[in-house]
Amino acid sequence: MSNLLIFDGDCLFCNRIALFLAKSDKQNRFKFTPHTSSISQKILKENHLEEVIAQTVVVKIDRQFYFKSEAVYHFLKTAQLFPWLRFLIYLTPRVIANVIYDFIARRRKKIVKSCPTPDAYIREKFV
């Protein structure tokens, strides 16, 4: 599994974003897994990243790991999605982009109150 997005599976906002991104990834460049899955636990442990997931989304592309706004940028770039957002993140200094990321991350569990049910095709993208 070379391209993987690891997200907070306990967060409804994160689940919705992962579901939206899975639907948008028409070329199937990524697999998606919650941080509590055995696959993500194994990958995070092997790379000494167990503590990181509590703070951020993790994007793994080949053997490289990305976090916070850099993870969002590299996911969008690799999946070839939302060029306008990718460009905006690219132009924003990483420190500022991460402050924005952290602001949203701190409030993410208050944003969404219900969880959508994905169809069978989308469920295949989740491991």
ABEGO torsion letter per residue (X at the ends): XABBBBBBAABAAAAAAAAAAAAABAAGABBBBBAABAAAAAAAAAAGAAAAAAABBBBBBEABBBBEAAAAAAAAAAAGBGAAAAAAAAABBAAAAAAAAAAAAAAAAAABABBBBBBAAAAAABX
